[in-house]
Structure formats: C-alpha cells, structure tokens
C-alpha cells in the first residue's frame, strides 16, 4: 500500500510524491511544463539520496572501516606469527604495542633486525610516526644510528615524513642531527623538501648543534632546497648570524 507524503496539496504545480512500502519515492503525476524545479529542490531536499551513506541505525561507514582495518591487522599478525623477525618489523610500522613488547621480551636480539632495504624496526616506527613504538624500541637498545641501503638513519625517516614528535624524541636520545645520507642529504635537507614540514624544520633549526650550511651531492644547502620547494623557507632566518649554534673550538 502506498501513501502520499510531503506533497503540496494546494499547489497544482507541485507533483505529489509517494513512498512505496519498499522505501522508494515516486511521482504521482507528470511534471507540467511550467514546473519550478528549484522550488521542488528546496521543499523536497530530504528525499534526494545523498551519496552512499550507511543508513543502518547504530552504524557508520567509519566504524565499518575501522572494524575492517582491525580484521586485516589481525589477519596479518596471524600470518606472521611464526616469523618473529618480520612480525617485529611489521608491529613497529603498525604501532602494535602489545606484540612489540612481547617480541622484544622473547627475542631481544631482534631489536635491530633489518628488512631487504636495511630498514630496522626503529626506522619503520620513525617513518610511520609512532612515538610509543619508538620509545619501546629505544628502551630495548635499538640502534639510533642504523643506516638503510641509502644511508638513512631513523631521524632521516622521521624528518622526511614530518613526524616531528618522533624526530624530537630521537634527538633527545642522541641522534646525529647533521648525519648525511649516501646522497649527502641531512635531515634538514629532507624536511626542507616537504611542504608539510613546518614544525619539523623549526625543530631542527632551533637545535644548537644544527649545521644548516651542509651541502648535498647537488651542491644545495637545505635553504636552497626550501627556496625551491617550500613555503616556509623564511624559517631559515632563525640561523642567521649563528645565534643558536655552537662555536667551533
């Protein structure tokens, strides 16, 4: 059985809208030539489907995505359960702290295990921005100076992906702020080439040990890179006149 809803009974120019038992809306009459579509849009907007929003009560698309993501993570964890080295690398990247703690307790020598590109668990935590995972790894004597095949340290990874909190933590635990990659890039070079790294650039430039004049293999300083790619190049004024640097003895 159908019934009339939201119709304009006294206005013959408005089509009458019906709703079927299945929830579909239909027009009871053809639209006249002089029908005002804008008026219908305003008065019947609630009947227009909006995208693919989930209409089930008590659920949302975000909740469904989170559930699906958690299921995928658990599936991957099960897949790697007999491979503690790769499980540790994966757990560091995904911030799976309970797994990380268990593996570091059961297999402490794996703390500096490397993947095929020589990334350690600390590198993975750094480029993923997982401060808690980085803390766990450092507390188990992770090598803060470890290098990838391209000569990247965990600090390079953190700064390249603008993970400022992790970068700050690594610096507090002795990371070399002026370490250079195989391409002679410092962490400041990498941060300067990323438009989303304002806070990271500030962190590095405010460090008293920073040497902003080091050049990469193209002969560029971090400032040169920033002038070419970054709207925050003006931050380099912080280092003018060496106001925050340690004098050479």
KAGIDA-V204398 format. One record per residue. N is the residue number from 0. RES is the residue in three letters. PSI is psi in degrees with one decimal (none if undefined). D_LAST is the distance of its C-alpha to the last C-alpha in whole Angstrom. Layout:
[[N	RES	PSI	D_LAST] [N	RES	PSI	D_LAST]]
This chain:
[[0	UNK	133.7	92] [1	UNK	157.9	90] [2	UNK	155.5	90] [3	UNK	134.0	89] [4	UNK	145.2	86] [5	UNK	38.5	84] [6	UNK	158.9	87] [7	UNK	90.7	88] [8	UNK	-33.3	91] [9	UNK	4.3	92] [10	UNK	105.7	90] [11	UNK	-13.1	92] [12	UNK	-13.6	89] [13	UNK	130.1	87] [14	UNK	146.9	88] [15	UNK	134.6	88] [16	UNK	133.1	86] [17	UNK	155.7	87] [18	UNK	125.3	85] [19	UNK	165.7	86] [20	UNK	-26.0	86] [21	UNK	-1.2	83] [22	UNK	5.5	81] [23	UNK	148.5	82] [24	UNK	140.1	82] [25	UNK	161.1	85] [26	UNK	138.0	87] [27	UNK	-17.9	90] [28	UNK	159.8	91] [29	UNK	152.1	90] [30	UNK	134.6	88] [31	UNK	161.7	90] [32	UNK	-31.4	89] [33	UNK	15.0	88] [34	UNK	134.9	86] [35	UNK	105.1	83] [36	UNK	-32.8	80] [37	UNK	-37.4	77] [38	UNK	-40.1	80] [39	UNK	-38.4	80] [40	UNK	-42.2	76] [41	UNK	-40.7	76] [42	UNK	-19.1	78] [43	UNK	25.7	78] [44	UNK	-33.3	74] [45	UNK	-14.5	74] [46	UNK	-4.3	76] [47	UNK	123.6	74] [48	UNK	137.3	72] [49	UNK	94.5	68] [50	UNK	-144.0	66] [51	UNK	36.0	66] [52	UNK	136.3	66] [53	UNK	122.1	67] [54	UNK	3.8	70] [55	UNK	132.1	70] [56	UNK	140.8	70] [57	UNK	3.7	67] [58	UNK	159.3	65] [59	UNK	160.3	62] [60	UNK	-37.7	61] [61	UNK	-43.0	57] [62	UNK	-38.7	59] [63	UNK	-40.9	60] [64	UNK	-41.3	57] [65	UNK	-41.0	55] [66	UNK	-44.5	58] [67	UNK	-41.0	58] [68	UNK	-42.3	54] [69	UNK	-38.7	54] [70	UNK	-39.9	57] [71	UNK	-40.8	55] [72	UNK	-43.1	52] [73	UNK	-36.2	55] [74	UNK	-41.7	56] [75	UNK	-39.4	53] [76	UNK	-43.3	52] [77	UNK	-36.8	56] [78	UNK	-34.1	55] [79	UNK	6.1	52] [80	UNK	-25.3	53] [81	UNK	13.2	54] [82	UNK	76.4	50] [83	UNK	-31.9	48] [84	UNK	-52.0	45] [85	UNK	-29.2	46] [86	UNK	-38.2	47] [87	UNK	-43.1	43] [88	UNK	-45.2	42] [89	UNK	-44.0	44] [90	UNK	-34.9	44] [91	UNK	-39.1	40] [92	UNK	-33.8	41] [93	UNK	2.0	44] [94	UNK	40.7	43] [95	UNK	81.3	45] [96	UNK	-46.2	44] [97	UNK	-40.6	47] [98	UNK	-42.4	47] [99	UNK	-46.7	43] [100	UNK	-41.1	43] [101	UNK	-45.6	47] [102	UNK	-39.2	45] [103	UNK	-28.6	42] [104	UNK	-42.1	44] [105	UNK	-32.2	46] [106	UNK	66.2	44] [107	UNK	-25.7	41] [108	UNK	-10.5	40] [109	UNK	-0.6	40] [110	UNK	-28.8	37] [111	UNK	25.0	35] [112	UNK	148.4	38] [113	UNK	148.5	38] [114	UNK	-170.5	40] [115	UNK	-22.5	41] [116	UNK	12.5	38] [117	UNK	19.9	36] [118	UNK	132.5	36] [119	UNK	171.2	35] [120	UNK	-36.1	37] [121	UNK	-38.4	34] [122	UNK	-46.1	33] [123	UNK	-41.6	37] [124	UNK	-37.4	36] [125	UNK	-48.6	33] [126	UNK	-18.0	35] [127	UNK	-9.6	38] [128	UNK	30.6	36] [129	UNK	94.1	37] [130	UNK	-41.6	35] [131	UNK	-40.3	38] [132	UNK	-41.2	38] [133	UNK	-40.1	34] [134	UNK	-45.4	34] [135	UNK	-43.9	37] [136	UNK	-43.5	35] [137	UNK	-37.5	32] [138	UNK	-18.0	34] [139	UNK	24.7	35] [140	UNK	40.5	32] [141	UNK	145.3	32] [142	UNK	109.1	29] [143	UNK	-11.9	27] [144	UNK	4.2	25] [145	UNK	145.7	29] [146	UNK	144.7	29] [147	UNK	-178.4	32] [148	UNK	-24.8	34] [149	UNK	6.5	32] [150	UNK	19.5	29] [151	UNK	135.0	29] [152	UNK	168.6	27] [153	UNK	-32.7	29] [154	UNK	-39.5	26] [155	UNK	-44.3	27] [156	UNK	-45.1	31] [157	UNK	-43.1	31] [158	UNK	-36.0	29] [159	UNK	-36.5	31] [160	UNK	18.6	34] [161	UNK	40.7	33] [162	UNK	79.8	33] [163	UNK	-41.0	30] [164	UNK	-42.1	31] [165	UNK	-41.9	31] [166	UNK	-43.6	28] [167	UNK	-43.2	26] [168	UNK	-43.9	28] [169	UNK	-39.9	26] [170	UNK	-38.6	22] [171	UNK	-23.0	23] [172	UNK	23.8	24] [173	UNK	9.2	21] [174	UNK	141.5	22] [175	UNK	110.1	19] [176	UNK	-23.8	19] [177	UNK	10.4	18] [178	UNK	140.7	20] [179	UNK	144.1	22] [180	UNK	-176.7	26] [181	UNK	-27.8	28] [182	UNK	13.9	28] [183	UNK	23.1	25] [184	UNK	131.8	25] [185	UNK	171.4	23] [186	UNK	-33.1	24] [187	UNK	-37.2	24] [188	UNK	-48.0	26] [189	UNK	-42.9	29] [190	UNK	-35.9	29] [191	UNK	-22.0	29] [192	UNK	6.1	32] [193	UNK	122.6	34] [194	UNK	-12.8	36] [195	UNK	23.0	36] [196	UNK	30.8	32] [197	UNK	-51.1	32] [198	UNK	-36.4	30] [199	UNK	-42.0	28] [200	UNK	-43.5	27] [201	UNK	-44.0	26] [202	UNK	-47.0	25] [203	UNK	-43.7	22] [204	UNK	-26.3	21] [205	UNK	-6.5	21] [206	UNK	130.7	18] [207	UNK	-16.1	15] [208	UNK	1.1	13] [209	UNK	138.7	16] [210	UNK	96.7	15] [211	UNK	-0.2	18] [212	UNK	1.8	18] [213	UNK	144.6	19] [214	UNK	145.6	22] [215	UNK	-174.5	25] [216	UNK	-3.6	27] [217	UNK	2.0	29] [218	UNK	14.1	26] [219	UNK	140.9	26] [220	UNK	166.0	23] [221	UNK	-36.3	24] [222	UNK	-40.3	25] [223	UNK	-42.0	28] [224	UNK	-44.4	29] [225	UNK	-42.2	30] [226	UNK	-32.7	31] [227	UNK	-28.4	34] [228	UNK	-15.3	35] [229	UNK	131.1	34] [230	UNK	-9.0	35] [231	UNK	25.1	32] [232	UNK	-24.6	30] [233	UNK	-18.4	29] [234	UNK	-20.1	27] [235	UNK	-10.0	24] [236	UNK	-21.2	24] [237	UNK	-34.0	22] [238	UNK	0.2	19] [239	UNK	142.3	20] [240	UNK	16.5	17] [241	UNK	39.1	15] [242	UNK	-18.3	16] [243	UNK	13.3	15] [244	UNK	157.9	12] [245	UNK	129.6	9] [246	UNK	140.7	6] [247	UNK	136.3	4] [248	UNK	none	0]]
